[in-house]
Amino acid sequence: TEYGLAAGVWTHDLKAAIRWLRARAPETGIDPERIAVWGESAGGHLAAMATVTSGVEDLEGDIGTAGFPSWVIAGIDWYGPTDFAAMDQDAPADSAMTHDAPDSPESLLIGAPVQERLDLVARANPCTYARQGTPPLLVQHGTRDRLVPFGQSVRLVDALRAIGADVTFLPEEGLDHVFDGATDEARILGAAIAFLRAQLLVND
C-alpha cells in the first residue's frame, strides 16, 4: 500500500526488532517477558507506537523473525509527536518548525504533506491507537518545547486517560526540546528509571 511504502516500514522495522530480541533471548540472556521501549523525539514517537499498537495486525509487517510477538511490557515517550495534523495548532508562537510544510519530518515520513493525507496521518499517530489494555506508558515533555509542541503529549495522555489506560504524565515546566534549560537532569532521568524499575520489577 502507499502507506506501507511511504511510512509503514519504520513500524515494521520497530516490531521486527522486538521480535528479534525475543527470538535471541536464550543467547543474549534477556527476559523475553520483560521488554520495554524508551525513546526521545522521533524515538519517542516510535516508543509510543510500539506501546499502543500491540496486536494491530496490519502494522506488524513481515520483516525478520517470524513466530515471536512484538508486544512490550511498558514504554517511555520523551517529547514525541503523537498527532501530526495538530502539531502546528499546538506549536508556540516561536516554534522552530512548520510541521505542515511539505518538507517537514512528518510530511516526509508519511510521503505527502500532512494536511493533504489525513488518512495516512491517522495511521501514523499514536493517538489513533489509544485503547484499553495499552501497556503502561510514561510521558515526559518540556512545556516550552519549540520543536515538538507540548500539546502533542497532552493529546496522547488525554486519549489514553479517556479510555482508562495506565499512563503517567510528567510535564517539565519551562523546558525546551531535549529538556533544554534543565538544571536537574538527574531528577528527570531518575523518574524514567524509577518507572522502568516499577514496571519491570527490577530490584536493586
Solvent accessible surface area in square Angstrom, and as a share of the most:
residue,aa,sasa,rsa
1,T,137,0.80
2,E,90,0.40
3,Y,9,0.03
4,G,19,0.18
5,L,154,0.77
6,A,37,0.28
7,A,2,0.01
8,G,1,0.01
9,V,73,0.42
10,W,38,0.13
11,T,0,0.00
12,H,34,0.15
13,D,70,0.36
14,L,30,0.15
15,K,1,0.00
16,A,10,0.08
17,A,53,0.41
18,I,5,0.03
19,R,16,0.06
20,W,117,0.41
21,L,63,0.31
22,R,11,0.04
23,A,25,0.20
24,R,71,0.26
25,A,7,0.06
26,P,124,0.78
27,E,137,0.61
28,T,67,0.39
29,G,69,0.66
30,I,62,0.32
31,D,57,0.30
32,P,45,0.29
33,E,102,0.46
34,R,102,0.37
35,I,13,0.07
36,A,30,0.23
37,V,22,0.13
38,W,93,0.33
39,G,13,0.12
40,E,85,0.38
41,S,26,0.17
42,A,74,0.57
43,G,26,0.25
44,G,0,0.00
45,H,8,0.03
46,L,59,0.29
47,A,3,0.02
48,A,0,0.00
49,M,0,0.00
50,A,1,0.01
51,T,0,0.00
52,V,0,0.00
53,T,0,0.00
54,S,22,0.15
55,G,68,0.65
56,V,35,0.20
57,E,139,0.62
58,D,86,0.44
59,L,1,0.00
60,E,31,0.14
61,G,32,0.31
62,D,136,0.71
63,I,67,0.34
64,G,63,0.60
65,T,31,0.18
66,A,88,0.68
67,G,79,0.76
68,F,83,0.35
69,P,64,0.40
70,S,6,0.04
71,W,80,0.28
72,V,2,0.01
73,I,51,0.26
74,A,0,0.00
75,G,0,0.00
76,I,0,0.00
77,D,0,0.00
78,W,32,0.11
79,Y,2,0.01
80,G,0,0.00
81,P,10,0.07
82,T,0,0.00
83,D,29,0.15
84,F,4,0.02
85,A,29,0.23
86,A,7,0.05
87,M,0,0.00
88,D,46,0.24
89,Q,143,0.64
90,D,36,0.18
91,A,25,0.19
92,P,34,0.22
93,A,120,0.93
94,D,67,0.35
95,S,36,0.23
96,A,61,0.47
97,M,56,0.25
98,T,84,0.49
99,H,1,0.01
100,D,44,0.23
101,A,25,0.20
102,P,96,0.60
103,D,107,0.56
104,S,4,0.03
105,P,75,0.47
106,E,11,0.05
107,S,1,0.01
108,L,119,0.59
109,L,50,0.25
110,I,0,0.00
111,G,49,0.47
112,A,18,0.14
113,P,34,0.22
114,V,0,0.00
115,Q,81,0.36
116,E,125,0.56
117,R,69,0.25
118,L,94,0.47
119,D,79,0.41
120,L,8,0.04
121,V,3,0.02
122,A,41,0.32
123,R,78,0.28
124,A,0,0.00
125,N,9,0.05
126,P,0,0.00
127,C,27,0.16
128,T,73,0.42
129,Y,28,0.11
130,A,26,0.20
131,R,70,0.26
132,Q,142,0.63
133,G,69,0.66
134,T,9,0.05
135,P,18,0.11
136,P,28,0.17
137,L,1,0.00
138,L,1,0.01
139,V,0,0.00
140,Q,0,0.00
141,H,0,0.00
142,G,0,0.00
143,T,34,0.20
144,R,107,0.39
145,D,2,0.01
146,R,91,0.33
147,L,55,0.28
148,V,6,0.04
149,P,1,0.00
150,F,48,0.20
151,G,19,0.18
152,Q,0,0.00
153,S,0,0.00
154,V,49,0.28
155,R,74,0.27
156,L,0,0.00
157,V,1,0.01
158,D,77,0.40
159,A,29,0.22
160,L,1,0.00
161,R,131,0.48
162,A,85,0.66
163,I,58,0.30
164,G,67,0.64
165,A,16,0.12
166,D,78,0.40
167,V,17,0.10
168,T,54,0.31
169,F,32,0.13
170,L,61,0.30
171,P,65,0.41
172,E,5,0.02
173,E,146,0.66
174,G,44,0.42
175,L,18,0.09
176,D,25,0.13
177,H,23,0.10
178,V,88,0.51
179,F,17,0.07
180,D,89,0.46
181,G,58,0.55
182,A,15,0.12
183,T,132,0.77
184,D,57,0.30
185,E,106,0.47
186,A,85,0.66
187,R,122,0.44
188,I,4,0.02
189,L,81,0.40
190,G,34,0.32
191,A,29,0.22
192,A,0,0.00
193,I,71,0.36
194,A,58,0.45
195,F,20,0.08
196,L,31,0.15
197,R,96,0.35
198,A,66,0.51
199,Q,48,0.21
200,L,27,0.13
201,L,130,0.64
202,V,65,0.37
203,N,136,0.70
204,D,167,0.86
